[in-house]
């Protein structure tokens, strides 16, 4: 099982990634200790999508990083979870 995930960063930005282990993004983003990156540390997991294989996950990740993919994600499942 692979996942496309959306993390809301502490500065309000959304980070899109893919992984086969949903715990990994949290540990990776929490290890960011450089002062210049402090404003983009992980805030929380907004949403995720489960798919069967890596190729599908990578394709969806690319789509959600595109203009139309960002708009789709914002409209369908990020707007309700966005913290303000």
mmCIF file of the N, C-alpha and C atoms, coordinates in Angstrom:
data_MODEL
# 
_entry.id   MODEL 
# 
loop_
_atom_site.group_PDB 
_atom_site.id 
_atom_site.type_symbol 
_atom_site.label_atom_id 
_atom_site.label_alt_id 
_atom_site.label_comp_id 
_atom_site.label_asym_id 
_atom_site.label_entity_id 
_atom_site.label_seq_id 
_atom_site.pdbx_PDB_ins_code 
_atom_site.Cartn_x 
_atom_site.Cartn_y 
_atom_site.Cartn_z 
_atom_site.occupancy 
_atom_site.B_iso_or_equiv 
_atom_site.pdbx_formal_charge 
_atom_site.auth_seq_id 
_atom_site.auth_comp_id 
_atom_site.auth_asym_id 
_atom_site.auth_atom_id 
_atom_site.pdbx_PDB_model_num 
ATOM 1   N N  . UNK A 1 1  ? 0.846   -1.180 0.000   1.00 0.00 ? 1  UNK A N  1 
ATOM 2   C CA . UNK A 1 1  ? 0.000   0.000  0.000   1.00 0.00 ? 1  UNK A CA 1 
ATOM 3   C C  . UNK A 1 1  ? 0.893   1.246  0.000   1.00 0.00 ? 1  UNK A C  1 
ATOM 4   N N  . UNK A 1 2  ? 0.564   2.195  -0.835  1.00 0.00 ? 2  UNK A N  1 
ATOM 5   C CA . UNK A 1 2  ? 1.257   3.482  -0.918  1.00 0.00 ? 2  UNK A CA 1 
ATOM 6   C C  . UNK A 1 2  ? 0.268   4.593  -0.606  1.00 0.00 ? 2  UNK A C  1 
ATOM 7   N N  . UNK A 1 3  ? 0.795   5.728  -0.186  1.00 0.00 ? 3  UNK A N  1 
ATOM 8   C CA . UNK A 1 3  ? -0.043  6.850  0.233   1.00 0.00 ? 3  UNK A CA 1 
ATOM 9   C C  . UNK A 1 3  ? 0.452   8.150  -0.386  1.00 0.00 ? 3  UNK A C  1 
ATOM 10  N N  . UNK A 1 4  ? -0.488  8.985  -0.791  1.00 0.00 ? 4  UNK A N  1 
ATOM 11  C CA . UNK A 1 4  ? -0.202  10.382 -1.129  1.00 0.00 ? 4  UNK A CA 1 
ATOM 12  C C  . UNK A 1 4  ? -0.736  11.155 0.061   1.00 0.00 ? 4  UNK A C  1 
ATOM 13  N N  . UNK A 1 5  ? 0.094   12.014 0.648   1.00 0.00 ? 5  UNK A N  1 
ATOM 14  C CA . UNK A 1 5  ? -0.300  12.698 1.876   1.00 0.00 ? 5  UNK A CA 1 
ATOM 15  C C  . UNK A 1 5  ? -0.167  14.202 1.742   1.00 0.00 ? 5  UNK A C  1 
ATOM 16  N N  . UNK A 1 6  ? -0.939  14.901 2.565   1.00 0.00 ? 6  UNK A N  1 
ATOM 17  C CA . UNK A 1 6  ? -0.950  16.360 2.601   1.00 0.00 ? 6  UNK A CA 1 
ATOM 18  C C  . UNK A 1 6  ? -0.662  16.784 4.028   1.00 0.00 ? 6  UNK A C  1 
ATOM 19  N N  . UNK A 1 7  ? 0.427   17.511 4.208   1.00 0.00 ? 7  UNK A N  1 
ATOM 20  C CA . UNK A 1 7  ? 0.786   18.024 5.525   1.00 0.00 ? 7  UNK A CA 1 
ATOM 21  C C  . UNK A 1 7  ? 0.585   19.531 5.532   1.00 0.00 ? 7  UNK A C  1 
ATOM 22  N N  . UNK A 1 8  ? -0.087  20.029 6.536   1.00 0.00 ? 8  UNK A N  1 
ATOM 23  C CA . UNK A 1 8  ? -0.159  21.478 6.698   1.00 0.00 ? 8  UNK A CA 1 
ATOM 24  C C  . UNK A 1 8  ? 1.019   21.891 7.558   1.00 0.00 ? 8  UNK A C  1 
ATOM 25  N N  . UNK A 1 9  ? 1.852   22.771 7.021   1.00 0.00 ? 9  UNK A N  1 
ATOM 26  C CA . UNK A 1 9  ? 3.029   23.248 7.741   1.00 0.00 ? 9  UNK A CA 1 
ATOM 27  C C  . UNK A 1 9  ? 2.641   24.401 8.657   1.00 0.00 ? 9  UNK A C  1 
ATOM 28  N N  . UNK A 1 10 ? 3.497   24.692 9.596   1.00 0.00 ? 10 UNK A N  1 
ATOM 29  C CA . UNK A 1 10 ? 3.173   25.730 10.579  1.00 0.00 ? 10 UNK A CA 1 
ATOM 30  C C  . UNK A 1 10 ? 2.996   27.109 9.948   1.00 0.00 ? 10 UNK A C  1 
ATOM 31  N N  . UNK A 1 11 ? 3.533   27.320 8.738   1.00 0.00 ? 11 UNK A N  1 
ATOM 32  C CA . UNK A 1 11 ? 3.343   28.609 8.066   1.00 0.00 ? 11 UNK A CA 1 
ATOM 33  C C  . UNK A 1 11 ? 2.081   28.631 7.201   1.00 0.00 ? 11 UNK A C  1 
ATOM 34  N N  . UNK A 1 12 ? 1.270   27.540 7.263   1.00 0.00 ? 12 UNK A N  1 
ATOM 35  C CA . UNK A 1 12 ? 0.025   27.479 6.516   1.00 0.00 ? 12 UNK A CA 1 
ATOM 36  C C  . UNK A 1 12 ? 0.129   26.831 5.158   1.00 0.00 ? 12 UNK A C  1 
ATOM 37  N N  . UNK A 1 13 ? 1.346   26.619 4.664   1.00 0.00 ? 13 UNK A N  1 
ATOM 38  C CA . UNK A 1 13 ? 1.517   25.959 3.374   1.00 0.00 ? 13 UNK A CA 1 
ATOM 39  C C  . UNK A 1 13 ? 1.145   24.489 3.482   1.00 0.00 ? 13 UNK A C  1 
ATOM 40  N N  . UNK A 1 14 ? 0.798   23.898 2.341   1.00 0.00 ? 14 UNK A N  1 
ATOM 41  C CA . UNK A 1 14 ? 0.502   22.474 2.269   1.00 0.00 ? 14 UNK A CA 1 
ATOM 42  C C  . UNK A 1 14 ? 1.656   21.789 1.546   1.00 0.00 ? 14 UNK A C  1 
ATOM 43  N N  . UNK A 1 15 ? 2.186   20.738 2.153   1.00 0.00 ? 15 UNK A N  1 
ATOM 44  C CA . UNK A 1 15 ? 3.233   19.926 1.534   1.00 0.00 ? 15 UNK A CA 1 
ATOM 45  C C  . UNK A 1 15 ? 2.589   18.632 1.050   1.00 0.00 ? 15 UNK A C  1 
ATOM 46  N N  . UNK A 1 16 ? 2.859   18.258 -0.202  1.00 0.00 ? 16 UNK A N  1 
ATOM 47  C CA . UNK A 1 16 ? 2.335   17.023 -0.783  1.00 0.00 ? 16 UNK A CA 1 
ATOM 48  C C  . UNK A 1 16 ? 3.497   16.069 -0.986  1.00 0.00 ? 16 UNK A C  1 
ATOM 49  N N  . UNK A 1 17 ? 3.310   14.829 -0.575  1.00 0.00 ? 17 UNK A N  1 
ATOM 50  C CA . UNK A 1 17 ? 4.346   13.818 -0.755  1.00 0.00 ? 17 UNK A CA 1 
ATOM 51  C C  . UNK A 1 17 ? 3.719   12.451 -0.919  1.00 0.00 ? 17 UNK A C  1 
ATOM 52  N N  . UNK A 1 18 ? 4.576   11.446 -1.144  1.00 0.00 ? 18 UNK A N  1 
ATOM 53  C CA . UNK A 1 18 ? 4.092   10.069 -1.229  1.00 0.00 ? 18 UNK A CA 1 
ATOM 54  C C  . UNK A 1 18 ? 5.054   9.169  -0.479  1.00 0.00 ? 18 UNK A C  1 
ATOM 55  N N  . UNK A 1 19 ? 4.515   8.085  0.069   1.00 0.00 ? 19 UNK A N  1 
ATOM 56  C CA . UNK A 1 19 ? 5.311   7.172  0.882   1.00 0.00 ? 19 UNK A CA 1 
ATOM 57  C C  . UNK A 1 19 ? 4.594   5.831  1.003   1.00 0.00 ? 19 UNK A C  1 
ATOM 58  N N  . UNK A 1 20 ? 5.335   4.828  1.401   1.00 0.00 ? 20 UNK A N  1 
ATOM 59  C CA . UNK A 1 20 ? 4.707   3.546  1.715   1.00 0.00 ? 20 UNK A CA 1 
ATOM 60  C C  . UNK A 1 20 ? 4.606   3.358  3.227   1.00 0.00 ? 20 UNK A C  1 
ATOM 61  N N  . UNK A 1 21 ? 4.972   4.389  3.990   1.00 0.00 ? 21 UNK A N  1 
ATOM 62  C CA . UNK A 1 21 ? 4.890   4.358  5.453   1.00 0.00 ? 21 UNK A CA 1 
ATOM 63  C C  . UNK A 1 21 ? 4.482   5.752  5.940   1.00 0.00 ? 21 UNK A C  1 
ATOM 64  N N  . UNK A 1 22 ? 3.242   5.906  6.377   1.00 0.00 ? 22 UNK A N  1 
ATOM 65  C CA . UNK A 1 22 ? 2.749   7.233  6.771   1.00 0.00 ? 22 UNK A CA 1 
ATOM 66  C C  . UNK A 1 22 ? 3.447   7.799  8.000   1.00 0.00 ? 22 UNK A C  1 
ATOM 67  N N  . UNK A 1 23 ? 4.157   6.994  8.757   1.00 0.00 ? 23 UNK A N  1 
ATOM 68  C CA . UNK A 1 23 ? 4.898   7.521  9.909   1.00 0.00 ? 23 UNK A CA 1 
ATOM 69  C C  . UNK A 1 23 ? 6.170   8.243  9.468   1.00 0.00 ? 23 UNK A C  1 
ATOM 70  N N  . UNK A 1 24 ? 6.720   7.854  8.350   1.00 0.00 ? 24 UNK A N  1 
ATOM 71  C CA . UNK A 1 24 ? 7.993   8.416  7.871   1.00 0.00 ? 24 UNK A CA 1 
ATOM 72  C C  . UNK A 1 24 ? 7.951   9.929  7.647   1.00 0.00 ? 24 UNK A C  1 
ATOM 73  N N  . UNK A 1 25 ? 6.931   10.491 6.999   1.00 0.00 ? 25 UNK A N  1 
ATOM 74  C CA . UNK A 1 25 ? 6.936   11.944 6.786   1.00 0.00 ? 25 UNK A CA 1 
ATOM 75  C C  . UNK A 1 25 ? 6.992   12.737 8.088   1.00 0.00 ? 25 UNK A C  1 
ATOM 76  N N  . UNK A 1 26 ? 6.336   12.237 9.128   1.00 0.00 ? 26 UNK A N  1 
ATOM 77  C CA . UNK A 1 26 ? 6.363   12.952 10.406  1.00 0.00 ? 26 UNK A CA 1 
ATOM 78  C C  . UNK A 1 26 ? 7.765   12.986 10.980  1.00 0.00 ? 26 UNK A C  1 
ATOM 79  N N  . UNK A 1 27 ? 8.449   11.857 10.982  1.00 0.00 ? 27 UNK A N  1 
ATOM 80  C CA . UNK A 1 27 ? 9.805   11.843 11.540  1.00 0.00 ? 27 UNK A CA 1 
ATOM 81  C C  . UNK A 1 27 ? 10.759  12.644 10.672  1.00 0.00 ? 27 UNK A C  1 
ATOM 82  N N  . UNK A 1 28 ? 10.589  12.586 9.353   1.00 0.00 ? 28 UNK A N  1 
ATOM 83  C CA . UNK A 1 28 ? 11.458  13.353 8.450   1.00 0.00 ? 28 UNK A CA 1 
ATOM 84  C C  . UNK A 1 28 ? 11.291  14.848 8.652   1.00 0.00 ? 28 UNK A C  1 
ATOM 85  N N  . UNK A 1 29 ? 10.059  15.321 8.710   1.00 0.00 ? 29 UNK A N  1 
ATOM 86  C CA . UNK A 1 29 ? 9.817   16.758 8.853   1.00 0.00 ? 29 UNK A CA 1 
ATOM 87  C C  . UNK A 1 29 ? 10.173  17.256 10.251  1.00 0.00 ? 29 UNK A C  1 
ATOM 88  N N  . UNK A 1 30 ? 10.042  16.426 11.240  1.00 0.00 ? 30 UNK A N  1 
ATOM 89  C CA . UNK A 1 30 ? 10.388  16.853 12.603  1.00 0.00 ? 30 UNK A CA 1 
ATOM 90  C C  . UNK A 1 30 ? 11.892  16.954 12.803  1.00 0.00 ? 30 UNK A C  1 
ATOM 91  N N  . UNK A 1 31 ? 12.675  16.318 11.940  1.00 0.00 ? 31 UNK A N  1 
ATOM 92  C CA . UNK A 1 31 ? 14.129  16.387 12.053  1.00 0.00 ? 31 UNK A CA 1 
ATOM 93  C C  . UNK A 1 31 ? 14.692  17.677 11.475  1.00 0.00 ? 31 UNK A C  1 
ATOM 94  N N  . UNK A 1 32 ? 13.849  18.493 10.865  1.00 0.00 ? 32 UNK A N  1 
ATOM 95  C CA . UNK A 1 32 ? 14.287  19.770 10.299  1.00 0.00 ? 32 UNK A CA 1 
ATOM 96  C C  . UNK A 1 32 ? 14.564  20.716 11.462  1.00 0.00 ? 32 UNK A C  1 
ATOM 97  N N  . UNK A 1 33 ? 15.821  20.917 11.755  1.00 0.00 ? 33 UNK A N  1 
ATOM 98  C CA . UNK A 1 33 ? 16.199  21.705 12.922  1.00 0.00 ? 33 UNK A CA 1 
ATOM 99  C C  . UNK A 1 33 ? 16.880  23.020 12.570  1.00 0.00 ? 33 UNK A C  1 
ATOM 100 N N  . UNK A 1 34 ? 17.119  23.252 11.298  1.00 0.00 ? 34 UNK A N  1 
ATOM 101 C CA . UNK A 1 34 ? 17.815  24.470 10.903  1.00 0.00 ? 34 UNK A CA 1 
ATOM 102 C C  . UNK A 1 34 ? 16.932  25.690 11.148  1.00 0.00 ? 34 UNK A C  1 
ATOM 103 N N  . UNK A 1 35 ? 17.444  26.751 11.764  1.00 0.00 ? 35 UNK A N  1 
ATOM 104 C CA . UNK A 1 35 ? 16.632  27.937 12.071  1.00 0.00 ? 35 UNK A CA 1 
ATOM 105 C C  . UNK A 1 35 ? 15.912  28.517 10.861  1.00 0.00 ? 35 UNK A C  1 
ATOM 106 N N  . UNK A 1 36 ? 16.559  28.532 9.702   1.00 0.00 ? 36 UNK A N  1 
ATOM 107 C CA . UNK A 1 36 ? 15.927  29.112 8.519   1.00 0.00 ? 36 UNK A CA 1 
ATOM 108 C C  . UNK A 1 36 ? 14.752  28.271 8.029   1.00 0.00 ? 36 UNK A C  1 
ATOM 109 N N  . UNK A 1 37 ? 14.633  27.023 8.460   1.00 0.00 ? 37 UNK A N  1 
ATOM 110 C CA . UNK A 1 37 ? 13.525  26.162 8.061   1.00 0.00 ? 37 UNK A CA 1 
ATOM 111 C C  . UNK A 1 37 ? 12.488  26.023 9.171   1.00 0.00 ? 37 UNK A C  1 
ATOM 112 N N  . UNK A 1 38 ? 12.687  26.649 10.301  1.00 0.00 ? 38 UNK A N  1 
ATOM 113 C CA . UNK A 1 38 ? 11.794  26.477 11.449  1.00 0.00 ? 38 UNK A CA 1 
ATOM 114 C C  . UNK A 1 38 ? 10.354  26.854 11.121  1.00 0.00 ? 38 UNK A C  1 
ATOM 115 N N  . UNK A 1 39 ? 10.167  27.841 10.239  1.00 0.00 ? 39 UNK A N  1 
ATOM 116 C CA . UNK A 1 39 ? 8.807   28.280 9.920   1.00 0.00 ? 39 UNK A CA 1 
ATOM 117 C C  . UNK A 1 39 ? 8.047   27.271 9.066   1.00 0.00 ? 39 UNK A C  1 
ATOM 118 N N  . UNK A 1 40 ? 8.730   26.266 8.531   1.00 0.00 ? 40 UNK A N  1 
ATOM 119 C CA . UNK A 1 40 ? 8.057   25.284 7.692   1.00 0.00 ? 40 UNK A CA 1 
ATOM 120 C C  . UNK A 1 40 ? 8.031   23.899 8.328   1.00 0.00 ? 40 UNK A C  1 
ATOM 121 N N  . UNK A 1 41 ? 8.160   23.818 9.624   1.00 0.00 ? 41 UNK A N  1 
ATOM 122 C CA . UNK A 1 41 ? 8.088   22.528 10.298  1.00 0.00 ? 41 UNK A CA 1 
ATOM 123 C C  . UNK A 1 41 ? 6.667   21.986 10.247  1.00 0.00 ? 41 UNK A C  1 
ATOM 124 N N  . UNK A 1 42 ? 6.560   20.703 10.343  1.00 0.00 ? 42 UNK A N  1 
ATOM 125 C CA . UNK A 1 42 ? 5.279   20.019 10.278  1.00 0.00 ? 42 UNK A CA 1 
ATOM 126 C C  . UNK A 1 42 ? 4.291   20.545 11.301  1.00 0.00 ? 42 UNK A C  1 
ATOM 127 N N  . UNK A 1 43 ? 3.071   20.726 10.860  1.00 0.00 ? 43 UNK A N  1 
ATOM 128 C CA . UNK A 1 43 ? 1.995   21.073 11.769  1.00 0.00 ? 43 UNK A CA 1 
ATOM 129 C C  . UNK A 1 43 ? 1.112   19.846 11.975  1.00 0.00 ? 43 UNK A C  1 
ATOM 130 N N  . UNK A 1 44 ? 0.472   19.347 10.917  1.00 0.00 ? 44 UNK A N  1 
ATOM 131 C CA . UNK A 1 44 ? -0.333  18.139 11.061  1.00 0.00 ? 44 UNK A CA 1 
ATOM 132 C C  . UNK A 1 44 ? -0.674  17.533 9.701   1.00 0.00 ? 44 UNK A C  1 
ATOM 133 N N  . UNK A 1 45 ? -1.114  16.281 9.737   1.00 0.00 ? 45 UNK A N  1 
ATOM 134 C CA . UNK A 1 45 ? -1.547  15.564 8.544   1.00 0.00 ? 45 UNK A CA 1 
ATOM 135 C C  . UNK A 1 45 ? -2.967  16.003 8.214   1.00 0.00 ? 45 UNK A C  1 
ATOM 136 N N  . UNK A 1 46 ? -3.159  16.628 7.062   1.00 0.00 ? 46 UNK A N  1 
ATOM 137 C CA . UNK A 1 46 ? -4.488  17.079 6.645   1.00 0.00 ? 46 UNK A CA 1 
ATOM 138 C C  . UNK A 1 46 ? -5.308  15.925 6.095   1.00 0.00 ? 46 UNK A C  1 
ATOM 139 N N  . UNK A 1 47 ? -4.681  15.158 5.215   1.00 0.00 ? 47 UNK A N  1 
ATOM 140 C CA . UNK A 1 47 ? -5.408  14.112 4.524   1.00 0.00 ? 47 UNK A CA 1 
ATOM 141 C C  . UNK A 1 47 ? -4.422  13.168 3.874   1.00 0.00 ? 47 UNK A C  1 
ATOM 142 N N  . UNK A 1 48 ? -4.904  11.992 3.494   1.00 0.00 ? 48 UNK A N  1 
ATOM 143 C CA . UNK A 1 48 ? -4.080  11.075 2.710   1.00 0.00 ? 48 UNK A CA 1 
ATOM 144 C C  . UNK A 1 48 ? -4.971  10.231 1.821   1.00 0.00 ? 48 UNK A C  1 
ATOM 145 N N  . UNK A 1 49 ? -4.367  9.705  0.771   1.00 0.00 ? 49 UNK A N  1 
ATOM 146 C CA . UNK A 1 49 ? -5.059  8.853  -0.187  1.00 0.00 ? 49 UNK A CA 1 
ATOM 147 C C  . UNK A 1 49 ? -4.252  7.572  -0.298  1.00 0.00 ? 49 UNK A C  1 
ATOM 148 N N  . UNK A 1 50 ? -4.887  6.432  -0.157  1.00 0.00 ? 50 UNK A N  1 
ATOM 149 C CA . UNK A 1 50 ? -4.217  5.138  -0.279  1.00 0.00 ? 50 UNK A CA 1 
ATOM 150 C C  . UNK A 1 50 ? -4.370  4.613  -1.706  1.00 0.00 ? 50 UNK A C  1 
ATOM 151 N N  . UNK A 1 51 ? -3.275  4.135  -2.273  1.00 0.00 ? 51 UNK A N  1 
ATOM 152 C CA . UNK A 1 51 ? -3.281  3.529  -3.605  1.00 0.00 ? 51 UNK A CA 1 
ATOM 153 C C  . UNK A 1 51 ? -2.495  2.220  -3.557  1.00 0.00 ? 51 UNK A C  1 
ATOM 154 N N  . UNK A 1 52 ? -2.618  1.436  -4.591  1.00 0.00 ? 52 UNK A N  1 
ATOM 155 C CA . UNK A 1 52 ? -2.032  0.093  -4.570  1.00 0.00 ? 52 UNK A CA 1 
ATOM 156 C C  . UNK A 1 52 ? -0.530  0.037  -4.861  1.00 0.00 ? 52 UNK A C  1 
ATOM 157 N N  . UNK A 1 53 ? 0.001   0.988  -5.632  1.00 0.00 ? 53 UNK A N  1 
ATOM 158 C CA . UNK A 1 53 ? 1.400   0.850  -6.030  1.00 0.00 ? 53 UNK A CA 1 
ATOM 159 C C  . UNK A 1 53 ? 2.125   2.198  -6.062  1.00 0.00 ? 53 UNK A C  1 
ATOM 160 N N  . UNK A 1 54 ? 3.440   2.120  -6.105  1.00 0.00 ? 54 UNK A N  1 
ATOM 161 C CA . UNK A 1 54 ? 4.282   3.320  -6.089  1.00 0.00 ? 54 UNK A CA 1 
ATOM 162 C C  . UNK A 1 54 ? 4.046   4.203  -7.312  1.00 0.00 ? 54 UNK A C  1 
ATOM 163 N N  . UNK A 1 55 ? 3.894   3.600  -8.478  1.00 0.00 ? 55 UNK A N  1 
ATOM 164 C CA . UNK A 1 55 ? 3.696   4.391  -9.697  1.00 0.00 ? 55 UNK A CA 1 
ATOM 165 C C  . UNK A 1 55 ? 2.435   5.248  -9.595  1.00 0.00 ? 55 UNK A C  1 
ATOM 166 N N  . UNK A 1 56 ? 1.365   4.680  -9.074  1.00 0.00 ? 56 UNK A N  1 
ATOM 167 C CA . UNK A 1 56 ? 0.124   5.447  -8.896  1.00 0.00 ? 56 UNK A CA 1 
ATOM 168 C C  . UNK A 1 56 ? 0.319   6.575  -7.893  1.00 0.00 ? 56 UNK A C  1 
ATOM 169 N N  . UNK A 1 57 ? 1.023   6.286  -6.805  1.00 0.00 ? 57 UNK A N  1 
ATOM 170 C CA . UNK A 1 57 ? 1.273   7.304  -5.783  1.00 0.00 ? 57 UNK A CA 1 
ATOM 171 C C  . UNK A 1 57 ? 2.101   8.452  -6.349  1.00 0.00 ? 57 UNK A C  1 
ATOM 172 N N  . UNK A 1 58 ? 3.151   8.133  -7.087  1.00 0.00 ? 58 UNK A N  1 
ATOM 173 C CA . UNK A 1 58 ? 4.012   9.185  -7.664  1.00 0.00 ? 58 UNK A CA 1 
ATOM 174 C C  . UNK A 1 58 ? 3.239   10.022 -8.684  1.00 0.00 ? 58 UNK A C  1 
ATOM 175 N N  . UNK A 1 59 ? 2.394   9.357  -9.481  1.00 0.00 ? 59 UNK A N  1 
ATOM 176 C CA . UNK A 1 59 ? 1.585   10.086 -10.458 1.00 0.00 ? 59 UNK A CA 1 
ATOM 177 C C  . UNK A 1 59 ? 0.608   11.040 -9.790  1.00 0.00 ? 59 UNK A C  1 
ATOM 178 N N  . UNK A 1 60 ? -0.061  10.569 -8.736  1.00 0.00 ? 60 UNK A N  1 
ATOM 179 C CA . UNK A 1 60 ? -0.984  11.439 -7.996  1.00 0.00 ? 60 UNK A CA 1 
ATOM 180 C C  . UNK A 1 60 ? -0.246  12.575 -7.304  1.00 0.00 ? 60 UNK A C  1 
ATOM 181 N N  . UNK A 1 61 ? 0.931   12.278 -6.754  1.00 0.00 ? 61 UNK A N  1 
ATOM 182 C CA . UNK A 1 61 ? 1.720   13.333 -6.113  1.00 0.00 ? 61 UNK A CA 1 
ATOM 183 C C  . UNK A 1 61 ? 2.044   14.428 -7.122  1.00 0.00 ? 61 UNK A C  1 
ATOM 184 N N  . UNK A 1 62 ? 2.493   14.041 -8.325  1.00 0.00 ? 62 UNK A N  1 
ATOM 185 C CA . UNK A 1 62 ? 2.791   15.030 -9.370  1.00 0.00 ? 62 UNK A CA 1 
ATOM 186 C C  . UNK A 1 62 ? 1.536   15.838 -9.719  1.00 0.00 ? 62 UNK A C  1 
ATOM 187 N N  . UNK A 1 63 ? 0.399   15.155 -9.836  1.00 0.00 ? 63 UNK A N  1 
ATOM 188 C CA . UNK A 1 63 ? -0.845  15.846 -10.162 1.00 0.00 ? 63 UNK A CA 1 
ATOM 189 C C  . UNK A 1 63 ? -1.205  16.864 -9.084  1.00 0.00 ? 63 UNK A C  1 
ATOM 190 N N  . UNK A 1 64 ? -1.126  16.470 -7.816  1.00 0.00 ? 64 UNK A N  1 
ATOM 191 C CA . UNK A 1 64 ? -1.515  17.371 -6.736  1.00 0.00 ? 64 UNK A CA 1 
ATOM 192 C C  . UNK A 1 64 ? -0.531  18.520 -6.546  1.00 0.00 ? 64 UNK A C  1 
ATOM 193 N N  . UNK A 1 65 ? 0.627   18.442 -7.166  1.00 0.00 ? 65 UNK A N  1 
ATOM 194 C CA . UNK A 1 65 ? 1.584   19.556 -7.128  1.00 0.00 ? 65 UNK A CA 1 
ATOM 195 C C  . UNK A 1 65 ? 1.372   20.505 -8.310  1.00 0.00 ? 65 UNK A C  1 
ATOM 196 N N  . UNK A 1 66 ? 0.520   20.091 -9.262  1.00 0.00 ? 66 UNK A N  1 
ATOM 197 C CA . UNK A 1 66 ? 0.238   20.941 -10.425 1.00 0.00 ? 66 UNK A CA 1 
ATOM 198 C C  . UNK A 1 66 ? -0.851  21.950 -10.066 1.00 0.00 ? 66 UNK A C  1 
ATOM 199 N N  . UNK A 1 67 ? -1.047  22.927 -10.908 1.00 0.00 ? 67 UNK A N  1 
ATOM 200 C CA . UNK A 1 67 ? -2.056  23.955 -10.658 1.00 0.00 ? 67 UNK A CA 1 
ATOM 201 C C  . UNK A 1 67 ? -3.458  23.386 -10.514 1.00 0.00 ? 67 UNK A C  1 
ATOM 202 N N  . UNK A 1 68 ? -3.870  22.533 -11.455 1.00 0.00 ? 68 UNK A N  1 
ATOM 203 C CA . UNK A 1 68 ? -5.224  21.977 -11.376 1.00 0.00 ? 68 UNK A CA 1 
ATOM 204 C C  . UNK A 1 68 ? -5.337  20.988 -10.222 1.00 0.00 ? 68 UNK A C  1 
ATOM 205 N N  . UNK A 1 69 ? -4.271  20.271 -9.920  1.00 0.00 ? 69 UNK A N  1 
ATOM 206 C CA . UNK A 1 69 ? -4.280  19.337 -8.793  1.00 0.00 ? 69 UNK A CA 1 
ATOM 207 C C  . UNK A 1 69 ? -4.397  20.056 -7.459  1.00 0.00 ? 69 UNK A C  1 
ATOM 208 N N  . UNK A 1 70 ? -3.692  21.178 -7.319  1.00 0.00 ? 70 UNK A N  1 
ATOM 209 C CA . UNK A 1 70 ? -3.801  21.981 -6.092  1.00 0.00 ? 70 UNK A CA 1 
ATOM 210 C C  . UNK A 1 70 ? -5.220  22.483 -5.911  1.00 0.00 ? 70 UNK A C  1 
ATOM 211 N N  . UNK A 1 71 ? -5.817  22.964 -6.995  1.00 0.00 ? 71 UNK A N  1 
ATOM 212 C CA . UNK A 1 71 ? -7.185  23.479 -6.927  1.00 0.00 ? 71 UNK A CA 1 
ATOM 213 C C  . UNK A 1 71 ? -8.161  22.364 -6.554  1.00 0.00 ? 71 UNK A C  1 
ATOM 214 N N  . UNK A 1 72 ? -7.983  21.187 -7.151  1.00 0.00 ? 72 UNK A N  1 
ATOM 215 C CA . UNK A 1 72 ? -8.851  20.055 -6.840  1.00 0.00 ? 72 UNK A CA 1 
ATOM 216 C C  . UNK A 1 72 ? -8.733  19.664 -5.370  1.00 0.00 ? 72 UNK A C  1 
ATOM 217 N N  . UNK A 1 73 ? -7.509  19.527 -4.883  1.00 0.00 ? 73 UNK A N  1 
ATOM 218 C CA . UNK A 1 73 ? -7.282  19.132 -3.485  1.00 0.00 ? 73 UNK A CA 1 
ATOM 219 C C  . UNK A 1 73 ? -7.858  20.168 -2.534  1.00 0.00 ? 73 UNK A C  1 
ATOM 220 N N  . UNK A 1 74 ? -7.655  21.432 -2.817  1.00 0.00 ? 74 UNK A N  1 
ATOM 221 C CA . UNK A 1 74 ? -8.180  22.504 -1.953  1.00 0.00 ? 74 UNK A CA 1 
ATOM 222 C C  . UNK A 1 74 ? -9.703  22.447 -1.896  1.00 0.00 ? 74 UNK A C  1 
ATOM 223 N N  . UNK A 1 75 ? -10.323 22.244 -3.031  1.00 0.00 ? 75 UNK A N  1 
ATOM 224 C CA . UNK A 1 75 ? -11.782 22.230 -3.095  1.00 0.00 ? 75 UNK A CA 1 
ATOM 225 C C  . UNK A 1 75 ? -12.373 20.974 -2.462  1.00 0.00 ? 75 UNK A C  1 
ATOM 226 N N  . UNK A 1 76 ? -11.734 19.829 -2.665  1.00 0.00 ? 76 UNK A N  1 
ATOM 227 C CA . UNK A 1 76 ? -12.329 18.559 -2.261  1.00 0.00 ? 76 UNK A CA 1 
ATOM 228 C C  . UNK A 1 76 ? -12.036 18.127 -0.828  1.00 0.00 ? 76 UNK A C  1 
ATOM 229 N N  . UNK A 1 77 ? -10.797 18.337 -0.343  1.00 0.00 ? 77 UNK A N  1 
ATOM 230 C CA . UNK A 1 77 ? -10.533 17.839 1.008   1.00 0.00 ? 77 UNK A CA 1 
ATOM 231 C C  . UNK A 1 77 ? -9.559  18.615 1.853   1.00 0.00 ? 77 UNK A C  1 
ATOM 232 N N  . UNK A 1 78 ? -9.015  19.689 1.389   1.00 0.00 ? 78 UNK A N  1 
ATOM 233 C CA . UNK A 1 78 ? -8.101  20.461 2.227   1.00 0.00 ? 78 UNK A CA 1 
ATOM 234 C C  . UNK A 1 78 ? -8.805  21.654 2.866   1.00 0.00 ? 78 UNK A C  1 
ATOM 235 N N  . UNK A 1 79 ? -9.777  22.218 2.232   1.00 0.00 ? 79 UNK A N  1 
ATOM 236 C CA . UNK A 1 79 ? -10.444 23.421 2.723   1.00 0.00 ? 79 UNK A CA 1 
ATOM 237 C C  . UNK A 1 79 ? -11.057 23.199 4.111   1.00 0.00 ? 79 UNK A C  1 
ATOM 238 N N  . UNK A 1 80 ? -11.644 22.057 4.338   1.00 0.00 ? 80 UNK A N  1 
ATOM 239 C CA . UNK A 1 80 ? -12.309 21.793 5.610   1.00 0.00 ? 80 UNK A CA 1 
ATOM 240 C C  . UNK A 1 80 ? -11.343 21.536 6.736   1.00 0.00 ? 80 UNK A C  1 
ATOM 241 N N  . UNK A 1 81 ? -10.114 21.104 6.411   1.00 0.00 ? 81 UNK A N  1 
ATOM 242 C CA . UNK A 1 81 ? -9.159  20.797 7.464   1.00 0.00 ? 81 UNK A CA 1 
ATOM 243 C C  . UNK A 1 81 ? -8.186  21.929 7.732   1.00 0.00 ? 81 UNK A C  1 
ATOM 244 N N  . UNK A 1 82 ? -8.169  22.926 6.851   1.00 0.00 ? 82 UNK A N  1 
ATOM 245 C CA . UNK A 1 82 ? -7.201  24.015 6.975   1.00 0.00 ? 82 UNK A CA 1 
ATOM 246 C C  . UNK A 1 82 ? -7.390  24.783 8.273   1.00 0.00 ? 82 UNK A C  1 
ATOM 247 N N  . UNK A 1 83 ? -6.330  24.921 9.044   1.00 0.00 ? 83 UNK A N  1 
ATOM 248 C CA . UNK A 1 83 ? -6.369  25.687 10.296  1.00 0.00 ? 83 UNK A CA 1 
ATOM 249 C C  . UNK A 1 83 ? -6.064  27.139 9.977   1.00 0.00 ? 83 UNK A C  1 
ATOM 250 N N  . UNK A 1 84 ? -6.631  28.039 10.692  1.00 0.00 ? 84 UNK A N  1 
ATOM 251 C CA . UNK A 1 84 ? -6.420  29.447 10.388  1.00 0.00 ? 84 UNK A CA 1 
ATOM 252 C C  . UNK A 1 84 ? -5.945  30.168 11.494  1.00 0.00 ? 84 UNK A C  1 
# 
